[in-house]
Amino acid sequence: MRKKILVVSIVIILCGLSLGGMYLYYQHIRTINASDINIIFKKSQTIEQVAKLLQEKNVIKNQDTFIYHAGKKGLKANVKAGNYIINPKTKLNDLITKFKNGKSDFTIITIPEGYTLYQIGDILEKNKLVKKQDILNEKLDVLKNNTLFISKKDVYYDLEGYLFPDTYYILEGSSKEEIINLMVDRFKTVFTDKDKARTKELGLDVNEVITIASLIEREAANDSERSRISGVIYNRLKEEMLLQVDAAVIYGKTKGEKTIEKVYFSTLKIKSKYNTYLYKGLPPGPIASPGKASIEAALYPEKNDYLYYLANGNKHVFSKTYKEHLENEKKYIK
C-alpha cells in the first residue's frame, strides 16, 4: 500500500514538474505583455539590442531565449528601423517574422499648432497616408456622430480648424475616414463640456469660437498675449469695427497653401469673405487648426480696452485709440 502511495505521489510530482516546465517554456516562447506595446526603432538595431529592449519593456521573459529563436528563424542581420505593435501573448516566432519583414505597423505624424488644412493634407500625403486633395475635398458628412459642427457658407474647406494639432500614431492601412475621425475625436476630447457651456454663454457656436481661436493662433507672437489679442477681437466685434486681421486676409488670398511675410495694400482689396478689411464680423470659418491655449483664449478673452495692435519683434504693441495706434506705427515700424 505504501509503495502504491509512493508511486502515485511520484507521478503527481512529475506531472507537476512537467506542467510547471511547460508553463515556463510557454512563458519563454510567447510575449508576456498584458496589453499592446508600441516599439519604435528610429534606426536599425542589432538582435542583441532588440532583445535587451524587449526584456526591459517586459515584452519577453528572457533575452537569451529570444536571441536563440531569432537565430533559428534566420534573423541574424540588424532589425530595420520601424514602428511595431506587439500584441499580448504573441508567439516569439511571429514576432521575429515581423521584425524580419521590417514593415511598420503604424506611422507617426505631428501636426503643429496653427497649421492649415492644406498643410495638414501635405503632411498626410508625404507620409503616404492619404492624398491631400481628398482631405481638402471632404465634407462634414465624413464625421461619425457629428453633433458639434455645422456647415457654413463661403468656407473654403469644411474640415478647416477641426483636425486637432497633435502627435498621432496612425495604423498602416487606415482609411481616409478613419484618419479624419481620429483627429476630430482628439478635438472633441480637448473641447470639453465646460467649453461647450462657455460657448453658449458667449452667445456663439463652436465654429465661431474656433474661428476666433484660429485668428489668435495665427496672430499671437507668444503665449502671454493670446488672451489679450482675443480681447481686442471681441472689443472690435462689439464696436462693429472691421477686424482687420492680416492672417485672415492672407488665408483668403492663399487658401492656406502658404504664408505671406508682408501684406501689401493690393492684398487688402481681394474679394473674399475672409478679407476682414472689407467685411465686418468674423470670417466664414477657421483659418487654421488652433491649439488648446488659443481655444482657451477664445473662450476667456482678457477684459481690456484695446482696439489695435501691431507687431514689434516677438511681441505686439497694443493701443486703445487710433491716434495712439498711429503713434506706435511711427515709433515701431521702420
C-alpha positions in Angstrom: 0.0 0.0 0.0 2.8 2.4 0.9 4.5 1.6 -2.4 1.4 2.4 -4.3 1.0 5.7 -2.4 4.7 6.5 -3.1 4.3 5.7 -6.8 1.2 7.9 -7.1 3.0 10.7 -5.2 6.0 10.5 -7.6 3.7 10.5 -10.6 1.9 13.6 -9.3 5.2 15.4 -8.6 6.5 14.5 -12.0 3.2 15.7 -13.6 3.5 18.9 -11.6 7.1 19.4 -12.7 6.2 18.7 -16.2 3.3 21.2 -16.2 5.5 23.7 -14.5 8.2 23.2 -17.1 5.6 23.5 -19.9 4.3 26.8 -18.3 7.8 28.2 -18.0 8.6 27.2 -21.6 5.3 28.7 -22.7 6.2 31.9 -21.0 9.5 31.9 -22.9 8.2 31.3 -26.4 5.4 34.0 -26.1 5.5 37.6 -25.2 4.4 38.4 -21.6 3.0 41.9 -22.1 -0.6 42.3 -20.8 -1.5 45.0 -23.4 -0.4 46.2 -26.8 3.1 47.7 -26.7 4.5 50.2 -29.2 8.1 49.7 -30.1 9.9 52.4 -32.1 13.3 51.8 -33.7 14.4 55.2 -35.2 17.5 53.4 -36.6 18.4 49.8 -37.3 19.2 47.7 -34.2 21.3 44.5 -33.6 19.3 41.5 -32.5 21.0 41.8 -29.1 19.9 45.4 -28.7 16.3 44.4 -29.7 16.3 41.5 -27.2 17.6 43.8 -24.4 14.9 46.4 -25.1 12.1 43.8 -25.2 13.2 42.4 -21.8 13.4 46.0 -20.4 9.9 46.7 -21.7 8.6 43.5 -20.1 7.7 42.1 -23.5 9.8 38.9 -23.2 10.9 36.9 -20.2 14.4 36.2 -21.3 16.5 37.9 -23.9 18.7 34.9 -24.5 15.7 32.8 -25.4 14.7 35.4 -27.9 18.1 35.6 -29.5 18.2 31.8 -29.7 14.8 31.7 -31.5 15.8 34.6 -33.7 18.9 32.6 -34.8 16.7 29.6 -35.6 14.4 31.7 -37.7 17.4 33.1 -39.6 17.2 36.6 -38.2 20.9 37.4 -37.8 21.2 40.8 -39.5 20.1 44.1 -37.9 16.4 44.8 -37.4 15.3 47.6 -39.7 14.1 50.9 -38.3 10.3 50.9 -37.9 7.3 51.2 -35.7 5.9 48.0 -34.3 2.9 47.0 -32.3 3.4 43.9 -30.1 0.1 42.3 -29.0 -0.2 40.3 -25.7 1.0 36.6 -25.9 2.5 36.9 -29.3 4.4 33.9 -30.4 8.1 34.7 -30.5 8.4 33.2 -33.9 5.6 35.5 -35.2 7.3 38.5 -33.5 10.7 37.5 -35.1 9.0 37.2 -38.5 7.5 40.7 -38.0 11.0 42.1 -37.3 12.4 40.2 -40.2 9.9 41.7 -42.6 10.7 45.1 -41.3 7.2 46.5 -42.2 6.0 49.2 -39.8 2.6 48.7 -38.1 2.0 52.5 -37.8 3.2 55.9 -38.9 3.9 58.7 -36.5 3.0 62.2 -37.6 2.9 65.5 -35.8 0.6 68.4 -36.7 1.9 71.7 -35.4 -0.5 74.2 -33.9 -1.7 76.8 -36.4 -1.3 74.5 -39.5 -3.9 74.9 -42.2 -5.9 72.0 -43.6 -3.7 72.3 -46.8 -0.6 71.9 -44.7 -2.1 69.0 -42.7 -3.0 67.4 -46.0 0.5 67.9 -47.2 1.9 66.0 -44.2 -0.5 63.1 -44.6 0.3 62.9 -48.3 4.1 63.0 -47.8 3.7 60.1 -45.3 1.7 58.2 -47.9 -1.4 58.0 -45.7 -3.9 59.9 -47.8 -4.0 62.3 -50.8 -4.0 65.9 -49.8 -6.8 66.8 -52.3 -9.0 64.1 -50.7 -8.7 65.8 -47.3 -9.4 69.2 -48.8 -12.5 68.0 -50.7 -14.0 66.1 -47.7 -17.3 67.3 -46.2 -18.6 67.1 -42.6 -20.6 64.1 -43.6 -17.5 62.0 -43.1 -17.6 62.6 -39.3 -19.2 59.9 -37.1 -21.8 61.0 -34.7 -21.3 64.7 -35.5 -23.4 66.9 -33.3 -20.8 69.6 -32.8 -20.1 71.1 -36.3 -22.4 72.6 -38.8 -21.8 73.5 -42.5 -21.1 77.2 -43.1 -21.4 79.2 -46.2 -18.4 80.6 -48.0 -15.8 78.5 -46.3 -13.0 77.1 -48.4 -12.9 73.7 -46.7 -15.4 72.1 -44.4 -12.8 70.5 -42.1 -10.6 73.5 -41.6 -9.8 74.1 -38.0 -11.2 70.8 -36.7 -8.3 68.4 -37.2 -6.6 68.9 -33.9 -2.9 69.6 -33.8 -1.1 66.8 -32.0 1.1 63.7 -32.5 -0.7 60.7 -34.0 0.2 57.0 -34.3 -1.7 56.1 -37.5 -2.2 52.4 -38.2 -1.0 51.2 -41.6 -3.9 50.7 -43.9 -6.1 53.3 -42.2 -8.7 54.8 -44.5 -9.1 58.5 -45.1 -12.3 58.4 -43.0 -10.5 56.7 -40.1 -7.7 59.2 -40.1 -10.0 62.2 -40.2 -12.2 60.9 -37.4 -9.1 60.1 -35.3 -8.1 63.7 -35.5 -11.5 65.1 -35.0 -12.1 62.8 -32.0 -8.9 64.3 -30.5 -10.5 67.7 -30.9 -13.7 66.5 -29.2 -11.6 65.3 -26.2 -9.9 68.7 -25.9 -13.1 70.7 -26.4 -14.8 69.7 -23.2 -18.4 70.0 -21.9 -17.2 73.0 -19.9 -16.0 74.6 -23.2 -19.4 73.9 -24.9 -21.2 75.6 -22.0 -18.9 78.6 -22.2 -19.5 78.8 -25.9 -23.3 79.1 -25.3 -22.6 81.6 -22.5 -20.8 83.8 -25.0 -23.7 83.5 -27.5 -21.5 81.8 -30.1 -21.4 78.4 -31.8 -18.4 76.1 -32.0 -17.5 77.3 -35.5 -17.3 80.9 -34.3 -15.2 80.1 -31.2 -12.7 78.0 -33.3 -12.6 80.8 -35.9 -11.6 83.3 -33.2 -9.1 80.7 -31.8 -7.6 80.3 -35.2 -7.1 84.0 -35.6 -5.4 84.1 -32.2 -3.2 81.1 -33.2 -2.0 82.8 -36.4 -1.7 86.3 -34.9 -0.1 85.8 -31.5 3.6 86.1 -31.2 3.8 84.4 -27.8 1.6 82.6 -25.3 1.3 85.6 -22.9 -0.6 87.7 -25.4 -3.1 85.2 -26.7 -5.9 86.3 -24.3 -5.1 90.0 -24.9 -5.5 89.6 -28.7 -8.7 87.7 -28.0 -9.9 90.7 -26.0 -9.1 93.0 -29.0 -11.1 90.8 -31.3 -14.1 90.8 -29.0 -13.8 94.6 -28.5 -13.8 95.3 -32.2 -16.8 92.9 -32.8 -18.7 94.7 -30.0 -17.9 98.1 -31.6 -18.9 96.7 -35.0 -15.5 97.6 -36.4 -13.7 95.8 -39.2 -11.4 93.2 -37.6 -8.6 93.9 -40.0 -6.7 90.8 -39.1 -3.9 90.2 -41.6 -3.8 86.4 -41.0 -7.4 86.1 -42.3 -6.6 88.2 -45.4 -3.6 86.0 -46.1 -5.7 82.9 -45.8 -8.3 84.5 -48.1 -5.7 85.0 -50.7 -3.7 81.7 -50.4 -6.4 79.3 -49.1 -3.8 78.2 -46.5 -1.3 77.0 -49.1 1.4 79.4 -48.0 2.2 82.4 -45.8 2.9 85.9 -46.9 5.6 87.7 -45.0 4.3 91.2 -45.8 0.8 92.3 -46.6 0.6 95.0 -49.3 -2.2 97.4 -49.9 -3.2 95.5 -53.0 -3.7 92.3 -50.9 -6.2 94.1 -48.7 -8.5 94.6 -51.7 -9.1 90.9 -52.5 -12.7 89.9 -52.9 -13.0 87.2 -50.2 -15.2 86.9 -47.2 -12.0 86.2 -45.3 -10.9 89.7 -46.0 -11.5 91.3 -42.7 -10.5 94.7 -44.1 -13.6 94.6 -46.4 -16.2 92.5 -44.5 -17.4 93.1 -40.9 -17.6 90.4 -38.4 -15.8 87.1 -38.3 -14.6 85.3 -41.4 -16.8 82.4 -42.5 -14.8 79.8 -40.7 -11.4 78.9 -39.1 -8.2 79.8 -41.0 -6.1 77.1 -39.3 -6.2 74.4 -36.5 -5.7 76.1 -33.2 -4.2 74.5 -30.2 -5.7 74.3 -26.7 -4.1 77.6 -25.5 -5.7 79.5 -28.3 -9.1 77.9 -27.8 -8.9 78.8 -24.1 -8.0 82.4 -25.1 -11.0 82.5 -27.4 -13.3 81.3 -24.6 -11.8 83.5 -22.0 -10.7 86.8 -23.5 -8.8 89.3 -21.4 -11.0 92.2 -20.3 -9.3 95.3 -21.7 -10.0 98.5 -23.7 -7.6 97.8 -26.5 -8.8 98.1 -30.1 -5.5 98.0 -32.0 -2.2 96.1 -32.0 0.9 96.0 -34.2 3.8 93.6 -34.4 7.1 94.5 -32.8 9.6 91.7 -33.0 8.4 88.7 -31.0 5.5 90.6 -29.4 2.7 93.1 -30.2 2.2 96.6 -29.0 -1.4 97.3 -28.0 -3.3 100.6 -28.1 -6.7 101.9 -27.1 -7.2 104.7 -29.7 -6.5 105.1 -33.4 -4.3 108.1 -32.5 -2.2 106.1 -30.2 -2.0 103.3 -32.8 -0.6 105.8 -35.4 1.9 107.0 -32.9 3.0 103.4 -32.3 3.3 102.8 -36.0 5.7 105.8 -36.3 7.6 104.5 -33.3 8.0 100.8 -34.1 7.5 100.4 -37.9 10.7 101.4 -39.7 
